[in-house]
Amino acid sequence: MIDYYSPSAEFYEMVAARHTASSGPPLAGVLAGLDVSHGPVVEIGAGTGRVTEVIAAALPEADILAAEPSATMRAVLTSRVARDPALRRRVTVSDGAAQDLRLPERISAVVIFGVAGHLTAPERVRLWRRLAARLPPGGPVVVELMGVSAPRHLPPALSLRERVGRQTYEWWIGGEPAEGDAMRFTTTWKVLREGRTVREVSDSYLWHTFDVARLAAESGMTSRRVTEAAGRPVPEIGILLA
């Protein structure tokens, strides 16, 4: 699998902290009270472990398989797990990618954040089949939808600005339709000092767009969106139920 994240991995924690602040609470709400006696919870694309911490806090009795194919990201993930005694006991870190991840025979739930669009539709179908064969009836697959259900033009926009020491970091992201259901996203990190750009790091990747209805049709599972307690939709997260 292509390593989409190593070129800009040094900046990832700044994005992950903000991202988890918004997506963590609804994910925790989905997982709270889940029966984890069937097997471990599998996290596909664990990144640097921010979401892993959310899973562990929501399910204090669960074993977790945290899979991350990027060696650079996985180094941070392993460090985060190793320095927390509670995580050390329960979290197993794997280098597997979604397409070839070695799965346990039985699993209780799956979390896939920031990953599904890196897979083509046939790759996703194969993954759903493998997961459904290991999940108990009603076992959830929690998928981050990313809010892009069809290719469209997204002009480059400033998505994050953070000050660290004497430097300011800016994250710019834009996208264009590519072939079929895909978009090509381009991201640029700018490092500024005293108002002057001293460094830029850019990369791009294909993202195959989808919505929760398409995932349900691909997987043969039932689906729903996550809603907050007040009933307001959370567009970034959907659930497939085995």
MOGIJO-V403983 format. One record per helix or strand. SS is the DSSP state (@ for helix, = for strand). FROM is the first residue (numbers start at 0). TO is the last residue. Records with the same first field share a line. If there is no record, write none. Layout:
BEGIN
SS->FROM-TO / FROM-TO
END
This chain:
BEGIN
@->5-30 / 49-57 / 70-81 / 84-89 / 115-117 / 120-131 / 211-218
=->39-43 / 63-66 / 90-93 / 106-111 / 134-134 / 139-143 / 153-163 / 166-176 / 181-192 / 195-207 / 221-226 / 232-240
END
